Amino acid sequence: MNGSYVPRVIDSYLGEVLESSGAVLIEGVKWCGKTRTAERKAASAVYMRDPDNMRKHTATAEIRPSRLLVGDTPRLIDEWQTAPILWDAVKFAVDERGKPGQFILTGSAAPTDDPARHSGAGRISRITMRPMSLFESGESDGSVSLQALFDRREEIDGFAGLTLEMLSAALVRGGWPSLIGATEKQYVRETRSYVEAIINTDLSKADGARKSPAVVREVMRSLSRNISTSAKMSTIRKDMMGDDLVSEKTISSYINSLRGVFVVEDVLAWNPSLRSQTSIAASPKRHFVDPSIATAVMRASPEDLMDDLNTFGLLFESLCVRDLRVYSQVLDGDVFHYRDRNGLEADAIVHLRDGRWGAIEVKLGPKEIEKGAGNLKKLRDNIDTGNMRAPSFLMVLTAEGLAYERGDGVLVVPIGCLKD
C-alpha cells in the first residue's frame, strides 16, 4: 500500500478558494484523505482527535476557543466538529482579521449543532472531498477533459487501458488513498473492516444517538442492492429481509445519519425547462459516496462482479457518478440525474453554475451504446432552448475501448479516459 501523498483534483481548487475566503471547510467521509490534503496547504495545525491532547483541546474549546486558533495561517483545525463552538470562533476570527486564507477546517460528520444553521456566508467556504477518482488513482489516463468538453476546445481521442476485470477490482477496492497499490486480499479485508466500523461504532458516535448495528447493516445491504436506482423508502423496507419491526420512519432516520457521516450521497433529480408538458420524476437515485461500500456490505469480490454483470453495471454507474462528482466540483458544477414519467432518462447531468450542462448515459457494455445515445438525443430535442442553453455535450460513458465522437455528435468515452 502506498504511504506517499497522491495529488488530488481539489488541490489547486482548495488554493483558489483560500485566496478568496477567510476559511474553508473540507467535509467528507472518513478515510478519503481530507487531513493529508489540508496539511499540504496549512502552515500550522491542531488535531482535535489527537489522543494525547483530545481532553485538553476539548476543555480549551469550552473555556476559550480562540486559543486553538492561534498559529501560522492557514491554520488547520482537524475534525473541528468534536467542538462545535469552534465554528463560531472561526467566523468571529475571520471577521476580526479581515484577511483571506486564515483557516482550514476538516470534518467527517455534521455535528448535532449543525453549522448549516449558522451561515458562514462570506466567511467560510465549503468543499466536499470524496474518495479518489480513477484519474487520481492513476487508472484513467486523462485523455478526455470534462472542462475541455464544456469549453469545446478539442476533438476527443483516447483509448482506455482498463479492462472489465480491472474495473471490477477498482470497484471493490474503492477510491481510498491508503489502498492504492494494495493486493486484493488487503483491500477486501480493509474495506470490510471500514464498513464494520460504520455499522458498529461510527454511526452512533456521530450524532450521539444509539443505533442498532443489525438495523444499520440491513439498511446498508438494502441500499447496496438498490444502488443506482430510485428505490422508495417502502422498497428499502420491504427489501430488509421482510422485517416488519422496523418502520419507514426509523429507516429514514438511519439513512439520514449515514448522510450525516457522508457515507450516503444520493443523486438528486434535475428539473430542466422542457418543450413538452412531460412530468419529471423527482425521486433521487440511491448512491454511496464510493461503490466499494456496497461491495463490502454485500461481501462481493471482483470475481463475483464478473459473474453478475447486472450488479456490475449498477455499481459501475455508481463509480462513474463518484468520478463525475470529483471532476465537476472543481468546475463549479453539480451532478444530477434525469427521468421523466415516460421513462426517458439520463444517468447523469453535469450542470455548471454558469448554466452550461452536459447529459451522460452510463453503459457497461458496447451493445448498449446505441440505446444510450438515442435517449440522450431525445432528451436534447425536448429541451426548451428558449429558456435554457442547449447541452454542451451528450456522452455515453463506457467501461472499455476507444473515445470518439459519433456521426450524430454523441461522444463515447471510456471512464478510463476521463478527467476534470
Rosetta blueprint (number, residue, H / E / L):
1 M L
2 N L
3 G L
4 S L
5 Y L
6 V L
7 P L
8 R L
9 V L
10 I H
11 D H
12 S H
13 Y H
14 L H
15 G H
16 E H
17 V H
18 L H
19 E H
20 S H
21 S L
22 G L
23 A E
24 V E
25 L E
26 I E
27 E E
28 G L
29 V L
30 K L
31 W L
32 C L
33 G L
34 K H
35 T H
36 R H
37 T H
38 A H
39 E H
40 R H
41 K H
42 A L
43 A L
44 S E
45 A E
46 V E
47 Y E
48 M L
49 R L
50 D L
51 P L
52 D L
53 N L
54 M H
55 R H
56 K H
57 H H
58 T H
59 A H
60 T H
61 A H
62 E H
63 I H
64 R L
65 P H
66 S H
67 R H
68 L H
69 L H
70 V L
71 G L
72 D L
73 T L
74 P L
75 R E
76 L E
77 I E
78 D E
79 E L
80 W H
81 Q H
82 T H
83 A L
84 P L
85 I H
86 L H
87 W H
88 D H
89 A H
90 V H
91 K H
92 F H
93 A H
94 V H
95 D H
96 E H
97 R H
98 G L
99 K L
100 P L
101 G L
102 Q L
103 F E
104 I E
105 L E
106 T E
107 G E
108 S L
109 A L
110 A L
111 P L
112 T L
113 D L
114 D L
115 P H
116 A H
117 R H
118 H L
119 S L
120 G L
121 A L
122 G L
123 R L
124 I E
125 S E
126 R E
127 I E
128 T E
129 M L
130 R L
131 P L
132 M L
133 S L
134 L L
135 F L
136 E L
137 S L
138 G L
139 E L
140 S L
141 D L
142 G L
143 S L
144 V E
145 S E
146 L H
147 Q H
148 A H
149 L H
150 F H
151 D H
152 R L
153 R L
154 E L
155 E L
156 I L
157 D L
158 G E
159 F E
160 A E
161 G L
162 L L
163 T L
164 L H
165 E H
166 M H
167 L H
168 S H
169 A H
170 A H
171 L H
172 V H
173 R H
174 G L
175 G L
176 W L
177 P H
178 S H
179 L H
180 I L
181 G L
182 A L
183 T L
184 E H
185 K H
186 Q H
187 Y H
188 V H
189 R H
190 E H
191 T H
192 R H
193 S H
194 Y H
195 V H
196 E H
197 A H
198 I H
199 I H
200 N H
201 T H
202 D H
203 L H
204 S H
205 K H
206 A H
207 D H
208 G L
209 A L
210 R L
211 K L
212 S L
213 P H
214 A H
215 V H
216 V H
217 R H
218 E H
219 V H
220 M H
221 R H
222 S H
223 L H
224 S H
225 R H
226 N L
227 I L
228 S L
229 T L
230 S L
231 A L
232 K L
233 M H
234 S H
235 T H
236 I H
237 R H
238 K H
239 D H
240 M L
241 M L
242 G L
243 D L
244 D L
245 L L
246 V L
247 S L
248 E H
249 K H
250 T H
251 I H
252 S H
253 S H
254 Y H
255 I H
256 N H
257 S H
258 L H
259 R H
260 G H
261 V L
262 F L
263 V L
264 V E
265 E L
266 D L
267 V E
268 L L
269 A E
270 W L
271 N L
272 P L
273 S L
274 L E
275 R L
276 S L
277 Q L
278 T L
279 S L
280 I E
281 A L
282 A L
283 S L
284 P L
285 K E
286 R L
287 H L
288 F E
289 V L
290 D L
291 P H
292 S H
293 I H
294 A H
295 T H
296 A H
297 V H
298 M H
299 R L
300 A L
301 S L
302 P H
303 E H
304 D H
305 L H
306 M H
307 D H
308 D L
309 L H
310 N H
311 T H
312 F H
313 G H
314 L H
315 L H
316 F H
317 E H
318 S H
319 L H
320 C H
321 V H
322 R H
323 D H
324 L H
325 R H
326 V H
327 Y H
328 S H
329 Q H
330 V L
331 L L
332 D L
333 G E
334 D E
335 V E
336 F E
337 H E
338 Y E
339 R E
340 D E
341 R L
342 N L
343 G L
344 L L
345 E E
346 A E
347 D E
348 A E
349 I E
350 V E
351 H E
352 L E
353 R L
354 D L
355 G L
356 R L
357 W E
358 G E
359 A E
360 I E
361 E E
362 V E
363 K E
364 L L
365 G L
366 P H
367 K H
368 E H
369 I H
370 E H
371 K H
372 G H
373 A H
374 G H
375 N H
376 L H
377 K H
378 K H
379 L H
380 R H
381 D H
382 N H
383 I E
384 D L
385 T L
386 G L
387 N L
388 M L
389 R L
390 A L
391 P L
392 S L
393 F E
394 L E
395 M E
396 V E
397 L E
398 T E
399 A L
400 E L
401 G E
402 L E
403 A E
404 Y E
405 E E
406 R L
407 G L
408 D L
409 G L
410 V L
411 L E
412 V E
413 V E
414 P E
415 I H
416 G H
417 C H
418 L E
419 K E
420 D L
